């Protein structure tokens, strides 16, 4: 499903997601990824959907959601993989501007060394680039990039994009215990980020089931140290360490809503219960999806989550 949500976002309010990449094609296979391990590693951009197909799906979803009294703050490219692998993302942004809703792109920034990628996402309103480490060894251990990717070229591309982009640019750094949670690691990241034109820098921890079961959040001491380091570098840091607040949007088809959203955004049990209540449906809807193998249940940090089963 191309359009899903809206979902409550800790950064974007009510965000209607756009899934412009089939599951799960990405340039990274991050150890903490909430969608699971990458099924196909790729750095070659290609067409996955026609721009008109994306526009039609999003417009229909927007009309459905608004028709039910739901709010949408952003249309967000936050797919099952890396959104800039989509050769048509620039054309899609241009078409979607017609809907009069701000457009966001959440990217791992791995392809920003390509001039055409930077040009394609210039017309978005809000962009978040990922920088987990500026240390090559740590970067490879945490983000597990496609073999041909160069961290030096990626950081250079982010720097160029920062100078070119006229919208709101932010960054995100996911901290993982034992990998990038040492002060020297965060100092390196902060020094690089301070060279960019950022409005905010988000420090995150894994709050949903990660690709690798051994992944853990850093200690509170490490988080606090990272926050202070970012603050000393004037990065307007924000810690994103808790669950999003607010209800998930309901379009009218409860099964479609659960599967579409959980494909890219694992749903806590309480969020699924809220959706079921909106649809006047019982828990047997979830039990049926679990029995069919379309949904799976995962426990993480004392919470129960539901994820759509990805098919290879």
Steps between C-alpha positions, in 0.01 A plus 500: 500500500647836396322730750440416865397669822501769608716397795592717799859613448727630776634757252230564243168491682253288300699358211347323202768259384595431140655164422677563169737201537392131496600301811779501585746658256762719664862612482540413870405209723513680836526280807218697666259519205140457616398338171760225527800403291523632143377251241686661210805725536509763224653834406379520140198728467206363306131547431275307736171678431383757247480851654132520406438171686658639818308828470168318444551269799597785732219729383244225555635431848501871588137531391401188699673619815385862487151377418498318833609812687864398543785754493809488275800723574750346257520263205812304587724282287582237760484170312607137544846596372704805403265751328766660277555167321177597323599658170169687488499657848563848359203476262285357779580793731404745225166325442422471872552873555159536334337356815605800708657297782863530606731225377766326708777259401674282758819370337808310609691750283706225337433627147537876558844488340307477171412845366177371344380367838563836667311674220208256517419566866564876495129582477405318821416717802666296775784252474676286758843352425647214700848517649565219750879522493784675319736214589528259204526189715206587726296620201542162330411310817183697576362593155643202308513687167508353151861417423561773242395789723763743630437679831730784392295560184173476694607761756619726218162460329316590819716811531422609145130437547500708818626799300250447217176414683260788572255311721532375858792259540533275804716205597448179692752286684400159633704401803567130559662365813856384444525646148475880482414595858847607612565872547774508235254357247237761576759779492595396148137498388431836669803664340384391155137601558606843625632571149149462356205738487274302733189612685502200737710192573311200630668243724309173490502157660342175377144502639357241259616142429839522321634287215758346734377373835825596677444870433443700819445864586794683660509589868337817630849631577609450138183667372547797728864534396400494131233763560746730676761450226243591232387799707859624533520491120182714470305225327161561667489133604188309589485157659247263341492222755129437550205381298311738274189662646159505336273265307568334166283607209211279386398488133205261530671167417643370829695206351657724237586763763667249732703332225599820317614680814673204667701438183709810574397596853470214754179554696485475878213289631320805641514671159347194332227496763421867426473429128271203565280717721470764227395228256265336754690175455622244754839342570404204278602721204860491625481130587386427144794695352740317733351162403535582127864599552439853377585653838751401767521578870831615651590595857758773556595692814196366684254606230308296242524612136335383180683503165392405153679187382740588219504256212828433318 
